[in-house]
């Protein structure tokens, strides 16, 4: 028996690297049939790895038939003649570092180069390397209690949301949670902002729900025009999507009053990027004005990173009773991911990351605005107080051939022609030193 020595990196989990190294040695013939592997304790000491890491790697090799166990003796190499070895893949691994990026000013693009990987890597190690066997079970269908508690605390202090842990439901995306809402709300009919978020319309169409549009102006959704025969309003009050306008105090009050006039009326407050406000504190959420009439929902895709795939909603008590009476699927966010996000929030890193990103985006926004004003002499800018996009209205010709960009008209169902000249400038993914050249290139 030879002691196994390997080098490890930060690119993968340690137990995965150990498993792959031993597997490679077996397949290459370096480790022979019936050869005894070091004991878990001995290998743990030699490689300076936790016993759990060794145990998980050995168990994976055992499950896949690369090794076998003799009780009270140890682990031995299996006869590889009996193992069906898949041919090596010849596909090239994409090189994201050298891949040429298409210039894009779309809303969904973001800047995550300053993300604290070293911190998040620690939470990942804690989740997988400690003996957290409970995380291997299915977990609570509403999400981990520890994460719901951190979300509740954060929402109360940052957005003025009044709720308890039991009212929070965690899901994999806004789309998934909104689909769940349509089932809770039954045969309700909906009002959508116009222009507005196309994903919401897509879900309503898929679920065969009735909906109609209501116009948005410089004060947001025109609440005084809400019809009597509709129960649910979907609204983005803190930074309207996509115009960027703020729902005024007068409209907020009108909207809340409308919701209270009939028993089954509710407001869905989609707070998708409220963290990024550049003038004063983030505005208080509608939910704080009427926690029994407002369904609050948001996501970590802007505040952490897009691929985190974790969102959440806060249900009023009455709707929570309906939710509990439903047949519900298991939670769609892996428990390990929920654990990592909760640890990220509990240590204060989440808010530090938001503060850091807010400063970066504010600086980026100022540079973009300056460059836009210098480049476009006939222009009007709106919606630049928050979020990661603003609207540039201009009659000058835009270079759509080489830069991916949307107009307000792309999100509009009506006949207002001025929206065709209102361009959405998503500045999240542009590097500071490229801003001037990109904006100049935007003008054809």
Buried (B, 14 or more C-beta within 10 A) or exposed (E): EEEBEEEBEEEEBBBBBBBBBBBEBBEEEEBEEEBBBBBBEBBBBEBEBBEBBBBBBBBBBBEEEBBEEEEEEBBBBBEBEEBEEEEEEEEEEEEEEEEEEEBBBBBBBBBEEEBEEEBBBBBBBBBBBEEBEEBEEEBBBBBBBBBBBBBBEBBEEBBBBBBEBBBBBBBBBBBBBBBBBBEBBEEBBBBBBBBBBBBBBEBBEEEEBEBEBBEBEEBBBBBEEBEEEBBBBBBBBBBBBBBBBBBBEEBBEBBBEBBEEEEEBBBBBBBBBBBBBBEEEBBBBBBBBBBEBBBBBBBBBBBBBEEBBBBBBBBBEEBBEEBEEEEBEEBBBBBBBBBBBBBBBBEEBBBEBBEBBBEBBBEBBEBBBEBBEEBBEEBEBBBBBBBBBBBBBBEBEBEEEEBEBBBBBEBBEEEEEEBEBBBBBBBBBBEEEEBBEBBEBBBE
